[in-house]
Amino acid sequence: MESQDFADVLKAVRSFVRDQVIPREEEIEETDAIPEPVRQTAREMGLFGYALPEQYGGLGLSVGEEVRLVFEIGYASPAFRSMFGTSNGIAGQVLVNAGTEEQKDAWLPRLASGEVVGAFALTEAEAGSDPSTLTTSAVRDGDDYVIDGAKRFITNAPEADVFMVFARTGAPGSRGISTFLVEKGADGLTIGPPDEKMGQRGAHTAEVFFDGVRVPARNMVGTEGTGFRTAMASLAHGRISISAVCVGLAQRILDETVAYAKERSQGGNTIGEYQLVQGLIADSQAELYAGRSMVLEAARAYDAGEDTKLGPSCTKYFCSEMVGRVADRAVQVFGGMGYMRGVSVERFYRDARLFRIYEGTSQIQQLVIARTLLR
Ligand SMILES: Cc1cc2nc3c(=O)[nH]c(=O)nc-3n(C[C@H](O)[C@H](O)[C@H](O)COP(=O)(O)OP(=O)(O)OC[C@H]3O[C@@H](n4cnc5c(N)ncnc54)[C@H](O)[C@@H]3O)c2cc1C
């Protein structure tokens, strides 16, 4: 995107987030839903397709641009970003990287406009950190495949129109997995009730059940046996984006922490005048600075085709742990208030916990990093 156009997008999104989303965060928490006007404005601004190619109606941002946009988006409740994060990210990128022209034409423009919502269905009860052991099966039957199995913790499942489903078409292991497009409403497809989560209210996950779901063979994304590779490519990009969300959220939490430290008094001084409180603030700022620098460098190297593995894992590992520490220090600076419902840092503390778990836990990032170096 032209640099002036991109600067305009950043400015508009920044104002939208601060003026229209942040004031409604408590409502999102209470109702467990994104208000319709917020969803509508996000659609009009192109936020459902910022990372999708321009030729399919997206904004076509590079990863370097995407992370700068996501720094702004991540400044609000993570549920806001989650509303369109999967369509741009792990689900949408499956089609971008592996879809046929027909599949891209059919789905990407509608995903980019927010008319439809996508979901990425990889995790199963017995296949989480190691999805190569997944058992959901897709068996060829004439011109169709018949899918049986169950997925869990699938973001957007309750509202998704299209699922990128990873299912076993061949031998055990990562080479026997293929990807399928499954539309909402398909016979035999059922969605469980929304999960009761620790945080990130307003973003929903659920189980997805496949009971003899029949899809035409043309719904296979990529070729047979390439599903694992497709999933990993989407996740690598996703890890940089999640890192940018962590940076945006850490900035927000730190801003709230500093504002509170300047305003709250004890013993005749504002608490920000106490050096032990300054230490908490300084540690958060230093780590946030490191995280932002890592994200920008990982995005640059990804765009340049230099590194699609080590950078995303290092960044996701560091930034997700970093925002957890920043949130923890924020609760400490807020004292008893930080432990009370209705106070933003209490909510962010719960929201932030997820980032160390999904799209590869911290331990899985450690394994990816170490194995890459040792290979
Ligand atoms: C809110 C939410 C949204 C999600 N959204 C999606 C989604 O949209 N699509 C999707 O497919 N999935 C989604 N997930 C699933 C998520 O990616 C998995 O929960 C995650 O990868 C961990 O898998 P698991 O829960 O089975 O934990 P497990 O794999 O059982 O891990 C349990 C613990 O063991 C550790 N562990 C596991 N294997 C190893 C190992 N080899 N070495 C060292 N430690 C190990 C883990 O790090 C963890 O600490 C979501 C999860 C949540 C909570």
The ligand as an SDF file (V2000), in Angstrom:
LIG
                    3D

 53 58  0  0  0  0  0  0  0  0999 V2000
   -9.4450  -19.6720   23.4800 C   0  0  0  0  0  0  0  0  0  0  0  0
   -8.8110  -20.6590   22.5500 C   0  0  0  0  0  0  0  0  0  0  0  0
   -8.9470  -20.4960   21.1820 C   0  0  0  0  0  0  0  0  0  0  0  0
   -8.4240  -21.4630   20.3040 C   0  0  0  0  0  0  0  0  0  0  0  0
   -8.6590  -21.3400   18.9580 N   0  0  0  0  0  0  0  0  0  0  0  0
   -8.2940  -22.3650   18.1370 C   0  0  0  0  0  0  0  0  0  0  0  0
   -8.6650  -22.3550   16.7620 C   0  0  0  0  0  0  0  0  0  0  0  0
   -9.2960  -21.3970   16.2570 O   0  0  0  0  0  0  0  0  0  0  0  0
   -8.3490  -23.4300   15.9870 N   0  0  0  0  0  0  0  0  0  0  0  0
   -7.6780  -24.4980   16.4890 C   0  0  0  0  0  0  0  0  0  0  0  0
   -7.4330  -25.4430   15.7420 O   0  0  0  0  0  0  0  0  0  0  0  0
   -7.2860  -24.5330   17.7860 N   0  0  0  0  0  0  0  0  0  0  0  0
   -7.5870  -23.5030   18.6240 C   0  0  0  0  0  0  0  0  0  0  0  0
   -7.2330  -23.5280   19.9490 N   0  0  0  0  0  0  0  0  0  0  0  0
   -6.4790  -24.6720   20.4480 C   0  0  0  0  0  0  0  0  0  0  0  0
   -5.0520  -24.3420   20.8720 C   0  0  0  0  0  0  0  0  0  0  0  0
   -4.2450  -24.1030   19.7550 O   0  0  0  0  0  0  0  0  0  0  0  0
   -4.5570  -25.5010   21.7630 C   0  0  0  0  0  0  0  0  0  0  0  0
   -5.2840  -25.4140   22.9620 O   0  0  0  0  0  0  0  0  0  0  0  0
   -3.0550  -25.4310   22.0250 C   0  0  0  0  0  0  0  0  0  0  0  0
   -2.3130  -25.6550   20.8510 O   0  0  0  0  0  0  0  0  0  0  0  0
   -2.6150  -26.4470   23.0880 C   0  0  0  0  0  0  0  0  0  0  0  0
   -3.1470  -27.7110   22.8430 O   0  0  0  0  0  0  0  0  0  0  0  0
   -3.9070  -28.4720   24.0430 P   0  0  0  0  0  0  0  0  0  0  0  0
   -4.9180  -27.5500   24.6000 O   0  0  0  0  0  0  0  0  0  0  0  0
   -4.3840  -29.7800   23.5450 O   0  0  0  0  0  0  0  0  0  0  0  0
   -2.8270  -28.6880   25.1720 O   0  0  0  0  0  0  0  0  0  0  0  0
   -1.7740  -29.9080   25.2460 P   0  0  0  0  0  0  0  0  0  0  0  0
   -1.1640  -30.1500   23.9250 O   0  0  0  0  0  0  0  0  0  0  0  0
   -2.4380  -31.0350   25.9540 O   0  0  0  0  0  0  0  0  0  0  0  0
   -0.6620  -29.2890   26.1910 O   0  0  0  0  0  0  0  0  0  0  0  0
   -0.7390  -29.3270   27.6100 C   0  0  0  0  0  0  0  0  0  0  0  0
    0.6110  -28.8780   28.1650 C   0  0  0  0  0  0  0  0  0  0  0  0
    1.6410  -29.7850   27.7570 O   0  0  0  0  0  0  0  0  0  0  0  0
    2.6680  -29.0890   27.0810 C   0  0  0  0  0  0  0  0  0  0  0  0
    3.2010  -29.9330   26.0110 N   0  0  0  0  0  0  0  0  0  0  0  0
    2.5170  -30.6170   25.0630 C   0  0  0  0  0  0  0  0  0  0  0  0
    3.3580  -31.2540   24.2440 N   0  0  0  0  0  0  0  0  0  0  0  0
    4.6070  -30.9710   24.6730 C   0  0  0  0  0  0  0  0  0  0  0  0
    5.9060  -31.3210   24.2440 C   0  0  0  0  0  0  0  0  0  0  0  0
    6.1130  -32.1010   23.1800 N   0  0  0  0  0  0  0  0  0  0  0  0
    6.9600  -30.8410   24.9310 N   0  0  0  0  0  0  0  0  0  0  0  0
    6.7800  -30.0240   25.9980 C   0  0  0  0  0  0  0  0  0  0  0  0
    5.5710  -29.6480   26.4520 N   0  0  0  0  0  0  0  0  0  0  0  0
    4.5050  -30.1120   25.7990 C   0  0  0  0  0  0  0  0  0  0  0  0
    2.0050  -27.8250   26.5340 C   0  0  0  0  0  0  0  0  0  0  0  0
    2.9380  -26.7890   26.3150 O   0  0  0  0  0  0  0  0  0  0  0  0
    1.0350  -27.5070   27.6670 C   0  0  0  0  0  0  0  0  0  0  0  0
    1.7230  -26.8300   28.6700 O   0  0  0  0  0  0  0  0  0  0  0  0
   -7.7080  -22.5700   20.8140 C   0  0  0  0  0  0  0  0  0  0  0  0
   -7.5360  -22.6880   22.2070 C   0  0  0  0  0  0  0  0  0  0  0  0
   -8.0860  -21.7720   23.0670 C   0  0  0  0  0  0  0  0  0  0  0  0
   -7.9210  -21.9770   24.5490 C   0  0  0  0  0  0  0  0  0  0  0  0
  1  2  1  0
  2  3  1  0
  2 52  2  0
  3  4  2  0
  4  5  1  0
  4 50  1  0
  5  6  2  0
  6  7  1  0
  6 13  1  0
  7  8  2  0
  7  9  1  0
  9 10  1  0
 10 11  2  0
 10 12  1  0
 12 13  2  0
 13 14  1  0
 14 15  1  0
 14 50  1  0
 15 16  1  0
 16 17  1  0
 16 18  1  0
 18 19  1  0
 18 20  1  0
 20 21  1  0
 20 22  1  0
 22 23  1  0
 23 24  1  0
 24 25  2  0
 24 26  1  0
 24 27  1  0
 27 28  1  0
 28 29  2  0
 28 30  1  0
 28 31  1  0
 31 32  1  0
 32 33  1  0
 33 34  1  0
 33 48  1  0
 34 35  1  0
 35 36  1  0
 35 46  1  0
 36 37  1  0
 36 45  1  0
 37 38  2  0
 38 39  1  0
 39 40  1  0
 39 45  2  0
 40 41  1  0
 40 42  2  0
 42 43  1  0
 43 44  2  0
 44 45  1  0
 46 47  1  0
 46 48  1  0
 48 49  1  0
 50 51  2  0
 51 52  1  0
 52 53  1  0
M  END
$$$$
